Amino acid sequence: MKKIFLMFLFLFSSVFANETIFQSVIKNIALKDTKSAIESAKNLQKEINSENFTKFLKDWKRVETNYLAGEINSDYLDTPRYIDVFNNLKEDLNSQMKRVVDGDSDIKKALFKNSFKTINALEYVIFSSNDLNDRKKEISKEILSSIIKNLEEVKAVYENYLKNPVVKEDDNAKLLNALVASSYRLKEWRVGNPSGLSAKYKNDFKNSRAEYFLSQNSFASINAILDAQKEMISNENYINLLNLAKEKKATNDLEAVVSKIDEAKKELNSLPKDDFTNAKKLFDLVSEIHDLYYITIIEKLGLKPEILDADGD
């Protein structure tokens, strides 16, 4: 029994040693979170209620934060926008969805735009009023069918990659780029815009700019994003960017990010739910997280970042 156990440990160590950081992240984070999002979307489809919506929303935010399918297959670069159009639309989605809800046309035909089949449209259908009538339920189910289809395709991309992984020189940079992009959007879009602290809406506070204002899930979204970032950099039972930091003797730098994430979560939990009136400290903390990714960590890990659009639209 002892020999068998030791042999198992050796084999496990060998497999673990041959696995790249990128492969580990795909298997232990991206694929896992995508599967969870599919399951929670199906549960919401079966029973449409506030609790199930929040669960799906949080699972989706984790998928979106560490989205890497587009890096594996460029055909899937735009898939997140088929699921979520927050801060990426010029028109008023809510007024358009009101016409869909109030109309009597065939539901599949009524949902003719991609933006009508997103989580943002779904939030309006479920939370725009207390009356969840039969048409709203059918619209919600149709939107979720589209979202589930897209998530299933993302899952297939990850699974196919793991069957035959191709190692590329910039794989680790792709992981950090995901964190940089996510932290920028967190700082500017999700905290800065509603609090009036972003470059775009300086001194122009408006809670209604929050990501999930109707369902009052904006803080839940931020929490999920911070948790997803920690998956990529904290001490886990799988290899991630912390292992690269150890190689580059930059462990302290990455631990500083984890500490700031914990601070941000604590500050978020101290604020009144979904109220950005006094979110200055939260904004400063998520700004520090972004700066640590973009400046300190990249310099220490020797990875080349992508340049982000300053406006973010």
N, C-alpha and C positions, 0 to 999 in steps of 0.2 A: 504493500500500500504506500509506503514511504517513497519507494522508487517511482511509482506511478505519479504520485503527487509532485515530486521533484521534476519529473519529466514534463508534466503539465505546466509547471512554473517556467521551465526553460522555453517550451514552445510558445507560451503566452508572451514571454519577454522578447523572444525573437520576432514575433509578429508585430508587437508594439514598437520594437526598435526599427523595423522596416517601414513603418507607416509614417508618412510625412505629416507635418502639422496641418496642411491644407486638407488632406484626406481625413484626418481625425476630426477636424471641424465639420466637414461635410457629414460624416457619419454620426458624430455625437451631438452636434448642435443643429445644423441646417436641416438634415433629414428628419431627425427626431421632432423638431419643432413643427415642421411641415405636416408630419403625420398627426400631431396633436391638433393643429389647426383644422385639418380635414375632419377629424372626429368631432371637434366642438362645433364646426359648421353644420355637420349632419345632425347633431343633437339640437341645434337651434332650429334647423329645418323641421324637425319632428315636433318641437315644442317652442313656439316663439314667445319668449318672455325676456324681461330685463336681465335676469341672472345669466341666462344662456347667451344673450348678446354680449354681455361683459366678458364672459369666459372666452368666447370666440374672438372678440376684439383683442384681448390680451395675448392670445395665442398667435393671432395674425401679426401683431406688432413685433413679436419675437422673430417671426419669419421674415418680415420686412427689414428689420434691423440688420440681420445677418444674411441677407439675400445674396446668394452666390451663383445661382443657376445661370444667370447671364454671362458670368465669367467662364463657365464651362461650355455653354452653347449660346452664341450671340443671338440666336433666334428668340431667346427668352429674356433679352435685356429689358424689354418693355412690359413684361408680364405683370410686375407690381402695379402698373398704371391701369391694368384691366381689373384690378381688385380694389385699388385705393387711389383716389385723385385729390387727396388733401393738398391744398396750396398749388395745385397744378391745373386749375381750370380758370378761364377768364369769365365764363358765364355763371349765372346764378343757378346752381344745381337744384336747390330747394324749390324754387318757383317752378322749375321744369318738372320736378317729381310731383309737385302738387297737381299739375295738369294730368299726369299719368294716373295718380290716385283718384282724382275726381272724375276722370273720363270713364267711358264704358266700352272702349275698343278692346280687341283681343290683347291679352297681356303680353304675349310674345312680340306682337307687332308694336305695342306701346313702348316696350323696352328696346327701341331700335338703336340707341346710342350706347357705346361701351360704358360711358360714365353713368348711365342709368342702372348698370349691373354691378355697381361697386358697393363697398361697405358704407360709403358716405351716403349713397342713395338709400341703402337699406336702413340706416339710422333715421333718415327722414320719414320713411314709410312707417317704421315702428313707433317712433317717439314724437312725431309732429303733433299728435293729439292722443287723448286717452282712449279713443275709439279704435280698436283693432278689428275692423270689419272683415268680412270674407274676402273682399277684393284686395285689401292690404295684405292679408295672409297669403293669398295666391301670388301676389307681386313679390313678397318677401321670399317665398319658396323658389320662385323663378330666379331671382337675383342670387340666392344661395346656390342654386344649381350651377350657375355660371361661375361663381367663385370657386366652388368645389372642383369643377372641371379644370380650371386654371391651376389650382393647388395640386391636383392629381398629376398634371403635366410637369409641374416643378418637382414633385416627388420622383417621377420617372427619370428626370434629368439627373438627379442626385444618385438614384439607384443604378442607373446605367454607367455613370462615372465610376462608382465604387467597384463595379464589375471589371472595369478595364481602365484604371486611372492613368492619366498622362501627367507626368511631373513636369512642371514648367518653372523656369528660373524666377518668375515674378509672382509665384503662388502666395508667398507670405505678404507681399506688398498688396495683393488683392484683399487680403483679410484686413489689413490696417486701413486700406482705402474705404472699406465698408464701415469701419468704426469712425473714420474722419467724416464721411458723408452723413452718417447717422447722428453724430454729435453736433454737427453744424445745423442740421435741420431741427434737432432738439432745442438748441440754443436760440436760433432765429425764429423758426416757424412755431414751435410748440410752446415755448415759454416767452420768448421775446415779443412776438406779435400781439398776443392778447394782453400782455403786461405793459405794453408801450415802451419796451426797452430795446427792441430790435432796431437795426439800422433803417428798416423800411417804415416802421411806425413809431419813431422816437417821440416820447411824451404824448402818445395817443393811445391811452388805455381803453380796451374794450374786451370784456370777457367773451362776447359772442364770436370773437375770432378763434377761440380755442378749438382744438381739433374735434372734440365730441361734445359740443356745447348742448345740443338737444337732449342727449342721454345722460349728460353729466358724468362722462367717463374720461375726460381729458387727463385727469391726474392718474387714472388707472393705466392709460396709454403710456404716459411718461414713466411710470413705475416699471411697466413691462419692458420698455426700451432700455432702461438702466439695467434691469436684470439680464436682458439679452446681451448687453455689452460685457457684463461681468462673466458670462459664459465663455467669452472669447479670451479673457485675460487673467482670470483668477485661478487659484490652485484647485484643480479638479482631478477626477480619476481618469482623465484622458489628456493627451498632449494638446496644447494650444499655444498661443503667442507667449505665454509665460515661459515655456521651454526655450523659445528663441531668445527671450530676454536673459535667461540664465546663461546661454551660450555667449551672449554679447556683454555679460556683466552689467545688465541694465534692470535687474530685478527690482531694485528700489524705485526706479522710475515707474514701472508698471504697478507696483504696489501703491504708489502715490495716487494713481488713477483710481484703483479699487477703493482707496480710502475716500477720495472725493465723491465717488459714486454712492458710497454708504452715507456720506454727509448729505448729499443731494436728496437721497431717499428719506432721510430723517427730517430734513427741512420740508420736503413735500408733505409728509405725513403730519407736520405741525400746522399746516395752513388749513383754513376752512375749505371744504371740498370744492374743487374746481373754481376757486376764487383767486384770480391773479392780481388782486389789488395790491398786496404786499409781497410780491414775488421777486423783489430785488435780490435778496440773498440767494434764492434758488437760481435766478438768472446768472449771478456771478459764479456759482458753483458749476453749473453746466458749461459756462464759458471757460472756466479753468480746465474742465475735463477735455473740451475740444482743443484748447491750446496745448495741453499735455500730449494729446495724440498727435497733433499736427506739427508741433515743434520739437519738444523734448524726445518723445518716443521715436519719431522718425529719424532724428539725428543719431540717437543711440543705436537703433536697430539697423541703420543703414538702408532704409527702404525709401523708394521714390514715390511720393504721393501724387495723386491726380489733382489738378487745379479745379477748384469748385467755382461755379458761377456765383459771383458776389451777391446777386439779388436772390437767387435760390428759386425763382419762379420758372 
